[in-house]
Amino acid sequence: MLNLRLYMAQRLSAMVMAPLVLGHIAVMIYAIQGGLSTAEILGRTQGSIPWLLFYGTFVLAVSVHAAIGLRVIVHETTGLRGRGLGIFTWGAGVVLLTMGARAVAAVTMP
């Protein structure tokens, strides 16, 4: 039952990530082609609730998706299973979420 839940969580997180990746790429192309400076980009993103929600959702989805993917890789390469594998998965997810949340806060918080 756990494997089914993890499978579904990874697929759902991928469904959330897909449009966010496209949106992120579009924003990056716009910023690069427009010749925006770092200060101009931060001027548009700092204090913006929509950007906080956009990138916060992105970070959450990536953290879930990547932690489950790393779980599979670690299990297949090292044979780790059970409690140790669960601790690794949660640890990876928390580390990714923490790093991503700090990045989002740095870009969106005034």
C-alpha positions in Angstrom: 0.0 0.0 0.0 2.9 2.4 0.8 4.4 1.8 -2.7 1.0 2.8 -4.3 0.9 5.9 -2.2 4.4 6.9 -3.1 3.7 6.2 -6.8 0.6 8.3 -6.7 2.4 11.1 -4.8 5.2 11.2 -7.4 2.8 11.2 -10.3 0.6 14.0 -8.7 3.7 16.1 -7.9 4.8 15.7 -11.6 1.4 16.9 -12.7 1.7 20.0 -10.5 5.3 20.6 -11.6 4.7 20.4 -15.4 2.9 23.7 -15.8 5.1 25.4 -13.2 8.3 24.3 -15.1 6.8 25.8 -18.3 5.9 29.0 -16.5 9.4 29.2 -14.9 11.1 28.8 -18.3 8.8 31.4 -19.9 9.7 33.9 -17.1 13.4 33.2 -17.5 13.3 33.7 -21.3 11.4 37.0 -20.7 14.0 38.1 -18.1 17.0 37.2 -20.3 15.6 38.7 -23.5 14.4 41.8 -21.8 17.8 42.3 -20.3 16.5 42.6 -16.8 19.1 43.1 -14.1 19.1 41.3 -10.8 17.8 44.4 -9.1 15.0 44.8 -11.6 14.0 41.1 -11.1 14.0 41.4 -7.4 12.1 44.7 -7.6 9.3 42.8 -9.3 9.3 39.7 -7.1 10.0 41.0 -3.6 6.8 41.5 -1.7 4.8 39.7 -4.3 2.3 37.1 -3.0 1.6 35.6 -6.5 5.4 34.9 -7.0 5.6 33.5 -3.4 2.7 31.1 -4.1 4.0 30.2 -7.6 7.5 29.3 -6.5 6.4 28.0 -3.1 4.1 25.5 -4.8 7.0 24.6 -7.2 9.4 24.0 -4.3 6.9 21.8 -2.5 6.1 19.7 -5.6 9.8 19.3 -6.5 10.7 18.3 -2.9 8.1 15.5 -2.8 8.9 14.4 -6.3 12.7 14.3 -5.8 12.6 12.7 -2.4 10.5 9.8 -3.8 12.8 9.5 -6.8 15.9 9.5 -4.6 14.3 6.8 -2.5 14.0 4.5 -5.5 17.6 5.2 -6.6 19.0 4.5 -3.1 17.0 1.3 -2.7 18.1 0.0 -6.1 21.8 0.9 -5.7 22.4 0.1 -2.0 19.6 -2.3 -1.1 18.6 0.0 1.8 15.0 -0.8 2.9 12.6 -0.4 5.8 13.1 2.2 8.4 16.4 3.4 7.1 15.0 4.0 3.7 12.0 5.9 5.2 14.4 8.1 7.3 16.4 8.8 4.2 13.3 9.7 2.2 12.0 12.1 4.8 15.4 13.6 5.4 15.9 14.3 1.7 12.4 15.8 1.4 13.0 18.1 4.4 16.4 19.2 3.2 15.1 20.0 -0.3 12.0 21.8 1.1 14.2 23.8 3.5 16.7 24.9 0.8 13.9 25.7 -1.6 11.9 27.6 0.9 14.9 29.7 1.8 15.5 30.5 -1.9 11.8 31.5 -2.4 11.9 33.7 0.7 15.1 35.4 -0.5 13.5 36.2 -3.8 10.0 37.1 -2.6 10.3 38.6 0.8 11.1 42.3 1.1 
